[in-house]
Amino acid sequence: MRNTTEVRVLVPVAILKGQVIPDQMIRLLSHSAVVLLGYHEIPEQTAPEQAREQFEGKAQAELADLVEAFESWGGTVETRLVFTHDSDQTIERIATEADCDAVLLSNPAPSIDRIIVPIKERINLESIAKVAAGVSRQHDVEITLFHAATEEANVSDGEVLLGEVSDELTTLGIRSDQLSRVVVVAQNPLQALVEAASTHDVVVIGEEEPTIRGRLFGETSERVAEQTVGPVLVVRRPIDPVDDDETGL
């Protein structure tokens, strides 16, 4: 049975494209269970079996180097190698099959001292707190809980919301002196988040889509990843079994 406190993180890598995972991010994930997905997107006219026959040796060698990097920090790693026509669909599928709590959108990370955790509403808070605590508990990092209210009247609600998440994080082993809370009033909450994230090293953000049956990442997480310089950990929502049955998957 899976340890309920264990955090499983899918780390997709565009293998054969020279993509690397920053050493500091590897260190941050060293106490998580990492599922390392090496994927190579191929043209529609190319069969996956043909690509595997041509590229598997080199791809496996690159994966082995990444596994060694994670293991050098004491990390636990399992690997998948996929040749695919649709990388987004592959990431979605593997995240589900491997029962991952979060998916890494990798960006450069020269250092990791500050993590920002935007909280928008009371959805999936336990999973967000679990991931934030899981990657921070063994590291001396600062965690900023962030909420953008659209008007002054909603500030108190935001403060209560962040207080609940703060309590959950301390229950999960995060020291109170690691935590701070920021509530701002902003007409454009996304832009406020991007500006706040610019002074942090990693963003831990909840997935916005109701399930991962559409796009894997919600619009906000995608845009934050595009507009910030650091890595983004997208915390997945649980899949509704009813939705699975209806899709016939």
Summary of the structure (lengths in Angstrom):
residues: 249
radius of gyration: 18.4
end to end distance: 24.7
largest distance: 61.0
contacts: 792
relative contact order: 0.16
helix: 41%
strand: 23%
